[in-house]
Amino acid sequence: MISSDTQEESNLAQGNGLAIINSKAPFSSDFGKDALDVALIFGSFEQKISLFFQGDGVYQLIAKQDGTLVSIKDYLKTFSAFEFYDIEDIYVCQQSLVNRQLDETFHIENVNVLASVEFGLALNRHQHVLRF
Amino acid sequence: MSTLHLVRKSAFTTNDFAQCLSVLDQQDAIVLMDDGCYNLKHPLMDSLIKRANSTVSINVIANHAQARAIETLAAVNKIKMNDVVDLTFNHQKVITWQ
């Protein structure tokens, strides 16, 4: 019994895995691509991972983008592989969308749009955070 | 003395576009390129367009905006990168905001 209790405690202490915050627009820097690489590496080692999109990072999710028009290999298309890496917790800051006059049309499915407070709560459930 | 302003950053993350507008003169021209295209949807752009009897020419690099899925506005000229070469010759100075 004691061992199972400690097991449970250690699970709680682990929190909810890793959170990655994306805060940069997709084409003018490598941050978005780097964040994607980290997410897929953690995913392939079956580590629990959540993705957060905030500020200009929300532009990474907008539909109908085409990086080839500015001679950039379009890494955004790889986002559709998230489900194969069991990356299912994807959160977007609603206020960031509203500020940028963007509607909730994304190029991937199963995106959770959260108001600022809920967005903060979801992030704070995680033990580790990386921001790009 | 007219100036060509090349705006390359999103006003949602940097203050560059606001600083550009604060020094803008009547006969100047603005080109939105790279992440500057996002400024088409920024409140500062509305105020720029509504600015009374403005003679400022506002341009955007069409494929930069299209790549980002940002719709252009009727008040903003869609241009190509090689049109920027002509613009640099038509103005005495160039300021890049980045």
Interface residues (C-beta under 8 A of the other chain):
Chain A: K24 A25 P26 F27 S28 G55 D56 Y59 I62 A63 K64 Q65 D66 G67 T68 L69 V70 I72 N99 R100 Q101 L102
Chain B: R8 S10 F12 T13 D34 D35 Y38 K41 N63 H64 Q66 A67 R68 A69
